Amino acid sequence: MKDHVYMEFSQAGTNKFWEATLDGRKFKVHWGKIGTKGQSQTRTFRTEEEALRKFETMARSKVRKGYVEIVEESDADEDEEE
């Protein structure tokens, strides 16, 4: 199961990032314009399942809006080993 995702959106002069991290019941989102500090928000859910659902729903929403997942080389290596 994935617990971290980093995406970028570059279109029509807009360059944004969106990053999400899942840690048990905690779900942290970090977003903003590429090259800036951006903003972040952390939410704690009642259950890990609720947090996971929110993580997956938001990630799918970003993909539908045109965001592209950026996979670091070390992350790609780990996925291949599984």
C-alpha positions as CSV (number, residue, x, y, z in Angstrom):
1,M,0.0,0.0,0.0
2,K,1.3,3.4,-0.9
3,D,1.5,6.0,1.9
4,H,3.0,8.9,0.0
5,V,2.3,10.6,-3.3
6,Y,3.8,13.7,-5.0
7,M,2.2,15.2,-8.1
8,E,2.7,18.2,-10.3
9,F,0.4,20.2,-12.6
10,S,2.0,22.3,-15.4
11,Q,-0.4,23.8,-17.9
12,A,-1.1,27.2,-19.3
13,G,1.6,28.9,-17.3
14,T,0.5,27.2,-14.1
15,N,3.1,25.1,-12.2
16,K,1.7,23.6,-9.0
17,F,2.5,20.6,-6.7
18,W,0.4,18.5,-4.4
19,E,1.9,16.1,-1.9
20,A,0.1,13.8,0.5
21,T,1.4,11.5,3.3
22,L,-0.6,8.9,5.2
23,D,0.6,7.9,8.6
24,G,-2.0,5.7,10.4
25,R,-5.0,7.9,11.2
26,K,-3.1,11.1,10.2
27,F,-3.3,12.5,6.7
28,K,-1.0,15.4,5.7
29,V,-1.4,17.4,2.5
30,H,1.2,19.9,1.2
31,W,0.5,22.0,-1.8
32,G,1.4,25.2,-3.7
33,K,3.2,26.7,-6.6
34,I,6.4,24.9,-7.6
35,G,9.4,26.8,-6.2
36,T,7.5,28.1,-3.1
37,K,7.2,26.9,0.4
38,G,3.5,26.2,-0.2
39,Q,0.9,25.4,2.5
40,S,0.2,22.3,4.5
41,Q,-2.6,20.8,6.5
42,T,-2.8,17.7,8.7
43,R,-6.0,16.0,9.6
44,T,-6.5,13.1,12.0
45,F,-9.4,10.7,11.3
46,R,-11.2,8.4,13.6
47,T,-9.9,5.3,11.9
48,E,-7.0,4.4,9.6
49,E,-9.6,3.2,7.0
50,E,-11.2,6.7,6.9
51,A,-7.8,8.3,6.4
52,L,-6.9,5.8,3.6
53,R,-10.2,6.5,1.8
54,K,-9.6,10.3,1.9
55,F,-6.0,9.8,0.7
56,E,-7.1,7.6,-2.2
57,T,-10.1,9.9,-3.1
58,M,-8.0,13.1,-3.1
59,A,-5.2,11.4,-5.2
60,R,-7.7,10.2,-7.8
61,S,-9.3,13.7,-7.9
62,K,-5.9,15.3,-8.6
63,V,-5.2,12.8,-11.5
64,R,-8.6,13.7,-13.0
65,K,-7.7,17.4,-12.9
66,G,-4.5,16.7,-14.8
67,Y,-1.9,16.3,-12.1
68,V,0.9,13.8,-12.9
69,E,2.6,11.6,-10.3
70,I,6.3,12.2,-9.9
71,V,8.1,9.0,-8.8
72,E,11.5,9.4,-7.2
73,E,14.0,6.8,-8.4
74,S,14.3,5.2,-4.9
75,D,10.5,4.9,-4.8
76,A,10.5,3.2,-8.2
77,D,13.2,0.7,-7.0
78,E,11.1,-0.2,-3.9
79,D,8.0,-0.8,-6.0
80,E,10.0,-3.2,-8.3
81,E,11.2,-5.2,-5.3
82,E,7.6,-5.9,-4.0
